[in-house]
């Protein structure tokens, strides 16, 4: 199966980590990443994994989300609710089509805290939000169920034997995008377009713009060259 990482952010219950590992293993996913888990991977997690202990034992723990997705070409955030600032949104089947689109050799799908999900800052690191529609009486699925839905769609796409088109240039990775956003924000401050203490809403809209554009790595290099030239012209630092 194509390289897809399941990233759990701030998980509070170890049983949920084990249940996610089992949901992944049943559909052929093996790369589990944990960002700042509040709980330990303990006996409860192992019991809930039930046959997927290898996925659980292989899970990597990260101190930051940026570290967890740094090398990924596509970053998707699962969100039960739609935020005030519009962001590209897809259902699980559409998400899988995007994961299998040209150049997305490594993809990460982020799932947030059991009670509050992903923060706005974490969602801004995503190229796309995945929303799983539910019946009106339920606002969201539990963590393992949400992972299972995505994993099933990935499995079905693989079973269709339709290979992804890898003919296009490589998209910028999550790490490259974060470095670009930091460079863009500093440049806009240097040239006086942004106030250092109030960059938030403008930067959020710019991130949405570039995520929607599906920027390639070579294009990021061009854009950063432009930013560097602008900084040099105004005496800033690259």
C-alpha positions as CSV (number, residue, x, y, z in Angstrom):
1,X,0.0,0.0,0.0
2,X,1.1,3.6,-0.7
3,X,3.0,5.2,2.2
4,X,0.3,6.7,4.4
5,X,1.1,7.7,8.0
6,X,-1.6,8.0,10.7
7,X,-0.7,10.8,13.1
8,X,-2.4,11.0,16.5
9,X,-2.0,14.4,18.2
10,X,-2.4,14.8,21.9
11,X,-4.2,11.5,22.5
12,X,-5.4,11.2,26.1
13,X,-6.5,7.5,26.4
14,X,-4.1,4.7,25.7
15,X,-6.9,2.3,24.7
16,X,-7.7,4.6,21.7
17,X,-4.1,4.3,20.5
18,X,-4.4,0.5,20.6
19,X,-7.7,0.6,18.8
20,X,-6.3,2.8,16.1
21,X,-3.4,0.4,15.7
22,X,-5.9,-2.4,15.1
23,X,-8.0,-0.4,12.7
24,X,-4.8,0.3,10.7
25,X,-3.5,-3.2,10.7
26,X,-6.8,-4.7,9.4
27,X,-6.5,-2.5,6.3
28,X,-2.7,-2.8,5.8
29,X,-1.5,0.4,7.3
30,X,1.6,0.2,9.5
31,X,3.0,3.7,10.1
32,X,1.6,5.1,13.3
33,X,3.0,8.4,14.7
34,X,2.1,10.0,18.1
35,X,2.6,13.7,18.7
36,X,2.8,14.7,22.4
37,X,0.5,11.9,23.7
38,X,-0.9,12.7,27.1
39,X,-1.0,8.9,28.0
40,X,1.5,6.1,27.8
41,X,1.4,3.1,25.5
42,X,0.5,0.6,28.2
43,X,-1.1,-2.8,28.7
44,X,-4.5,-1.3,27.9
45,X,-3.2,-0.1,24.5
46,X,-1.8,-3.5,23.9
47,X,-5.0,-5.3,24.8
48,X,-7.0,-3.0,22.5
49,X,-4.5,-3.5,19.6
50,X,-5.4,-7.3,19.6
51,X,-3.3,-8.6,16.8
52,X,-1.7,-5.3,15.8
53,X,0.9,-5.2,18.5
54,X,3.6,-4.8,15.8
55,X,2.0,-1.5,14.7
56,X,1.7,-0.4,18.3
57,X,5.3,-1.2,19.1
58,X,6.5,0.5,15.9
59,X,4.7,3.7,16.7
60,X,7.1,6.7,16.8
61,X,6.6,9.5,19.3
62,X,7.3,13.2,18.3
63,X,7.7,16.3,20.3
64,X,6.1,18.5,17.6
65,X,3.7,18.1,14.7
66,X,6.3,19.7,12.4
67,X,8.7,16.9,13.1
68,X,6.0,14.3,12.5
69,X,5.1,15.5,9.1
70,X,8.3,17.1,7.9
71,X,9.0,14.7,5.0
72,X,5.4,14.2,3.9
73,X,4.2,15.4,0.5
74,X,0.6,15.8,1.6
75,X,-0.8,16.6,5.0
76,X,-4.5,16.0,5.7
77,X,-6.3,17.0,8.9
78,X,-9.4,15.2,10.2
79,X,-12.0,17.7,11.4
80,X,-15.4,16.9,12.8
81,X,-16.5,20.6,12.5
82,X,-16.0,23.1,9.8
83,X,-14.1,26.2,11.0
84,X,-14.9,29.9,10.6
85,X,-12.1,30.3,8.0
86,X,-12.9,28.2,4.9
87,X,-10.3,25.6,4.1
88,X,-10.3,22.9,1.3
89,X,-12.5,20.1,2.6
90,X,-13.1,16.5,1.3
91,X,-14.9,13.4,2.5
92,X,-12.8,10.2,3.0
93,X,-13.2,9.0,-0.5
94,X,-12.2,12.3,-2.0
95,X,-9.3,12.4,0.4
96,X,-8.0,9.1,-0.7
97,X,-8.2,10.2,-4.3
98,X,-6.0,13.2,-3.3
99,X,-3.6,10.9,-1.4
100,X,-3.2,8.9,-4.6
101,X,-2.9,11.9,-6.8
102,X,0.4,12.7,-8.7
103,X,3.4,13.1,-6.5
104,X,1.9,12.4,-3.1
105,X,4.2,9.5,-2.4
106,X,4.1,10.1,1.3
107,X,1.0,11.3,3.0
108,X,0.1,12.0,6.6
109,X,-3.5,12.1,8.0
110,X,-3.8,13.9,11.4
111,X,-6.3,13.0,14.0
112,X,-6.7,15.3,17.0
113,X,-7.6,15.1,20.7
114,X,-10.6,13.0,21.6
115,X,-12.5,16.0,23.0
116,X,-11.3,19.0,21.0
117,X,-9.8,17.6,17.8
118,X,-7.0,19.6,16.1
119,X,-6.3,23.2,16.9
120,X,-6.6,25.9,14.3
121,X,-2.8,26.2,14.3
122,X,-2.5,22.5,13.6
123,X,-5.2,22.6,10.9
124,X,-3.3,25.4,9.2
125,X,-0.4,22.9,8.6
126,X,-2.7,20.8,6.4
127,X,-3.2,21.0,2.7
128,X,-6.7,19.6,3.1
129,X,-9.3,18.8,5.8
130,X,-11.1,15.5,5.8
131,X,-14.7,15.6,7.2
132,X,-16.6,12.4,7.7
133,X,-20.4,13.1,7.4
134,X,-22.5,11.7,10.3
135,X,-26.1,11.4,11.2
136,X,-27.6,14.6,12.7
137,X,-27.6,13.2,16.3
138,X,-23.8,12.5,16.2
139,X,-21.3,15.3,15.5
140,X,-18.3,13.0,15.1
141,X,-17.0,9.4,15.2
142,X,-14.7,8.1,17.9
143,X,-11.0,8.1,17.1
144,X,-10.6,4.5,16.0
145,X,-13.8,4.5,14.0
146,X,-12.6,7.6,12.1
147,X,-9.3,6.0,11.3
148,X,-11.1,2.8,10.2
149,X,-13.2,4.7,7.7
150,X,-10.2,6.3,6.1
151,X,-8.2,3.0,6.2
152,X,-11.1,1.2,4.5
153,X,-11.3,3.7,1.7
154,X,-7.5,3.4,1.2
155,X,-7.8,-0.4,1.0
156,X,-10.7,-0.2,-1.5
157,X,-8.7,2.2,-3.7
158,X,-5.7,-0.2,-3.6
159,X,-8.0,-3.2,-4.5
160,X,-9.3,-1.4,-7.5
161,X,-5.8,-1.9,-9.1
162,X,-5.9,1.7,-10.5
163,X,-2.3,2.9,-10.1
164,X,-1.8,6.5,-9.1
165,X,-0.3,8.8,-11.8
166,X,3.2,9.8,-10.7
167,X,4.1,11.8,-13.8
168,X,4.1,15.3,-12.3
169,X,6.8,17.0,-10.3
170,X,7.1,16.3,-6.6
171,X,4.8,18.5,-4.4
172,X,6.5,20.4,-1.6
173,X,6.7,18.4,1.7
174,X,5.1,19.5,4.9
175,X,8.5,20.6,6.2
176,X,9.2,22.6,3.1
177,X,5.9,24.4,3.3
178,X,6.5,25.3,7.0
179,X,9.9,26.7,6.2
180,X,8.3,28.7,3.3
181,X,5.6,30.1,5.6
182,X,8.1,31.2,8.2
183,X,10.2,32.8,5.4
184,X,7.1,34.5,3.9
185,X,6.0,35.9,7.3
186,X,9.4,37.3,8.1
187,X,9.7,38.8,4.7
188,X,6.3,40.5,5.0
189,X,7.4,41.9,8.3
190,X,10.7,43.1,6.9
191,X,9.1,45.0,4.1
192,X,6.5,46.5,6.4
193,X,3.4,44.7,5.1
194,X,2.8,42.8,8.4
195,X,3.0,44.1,11.9
196,X,5.2,41.7,13.9
197,X,2.7,41.3,16.7
198,X,-0.4,40.8,14.5
199,X,0.5,38.4,11.6
200,X,-2.2,35.9,12.3
201,X,-5.2,36.3,10.1
202,X,-3.3,37.5,7.0
203,X,-0.9,34.5,7.3
204,X,-3.8,32.1,7.8
205,X,-5.3,33.3,4.5
206,X,-2.0,33.1,2.7
207,X,-1.5,29.5,4.0
208,X,-5.0,28.6,2.7
209,X,-4.1,30.1,-0.7
210,X,-0.8,28.1,-1.1
211,X,-2.3,24.9,0.3
212,X,-5.1,25.1,-2.3
213,X,-2.6,25.7,-5.1
214,X,-0.8,22.3,-4.4
215,X,2.6,23.9,-4.7
216,X,5.5,21.8,-6.1
217,X,8.9,21.7,-4.5
218,X,10.6,23.5,-7.4
219,X,8.0,26.3,-7.1
220,X,8.7,26.7,-3.4
221,X,12.4,27.2,-4.3
222,X,11.4,29.9,-6.8
223,X,9.2,31.6,-4.3
224,X,11.8,31.5,-1.6
225,X,14.3,33.0,-4.0
226,X,11.9,35.9,-4.6
227,X,11.5,36.4,-0.9
228,X,15.2,36.4,-0.4
229,X,15.7,39.0,-3.0
230,X,12.9,41.2,-1.4
231,X,14.6,40.9,2.0
232,X,18.0,41.8,0.5
233,X,16.5,44.9,-1.2
234,X,15.1,46.0,2.2
235,X,18.1,45.1,4.3
236,X,16.4,42.1,6.0
237,X,17.8,38.7,6.7
238,X,17.0,35.6,4.6
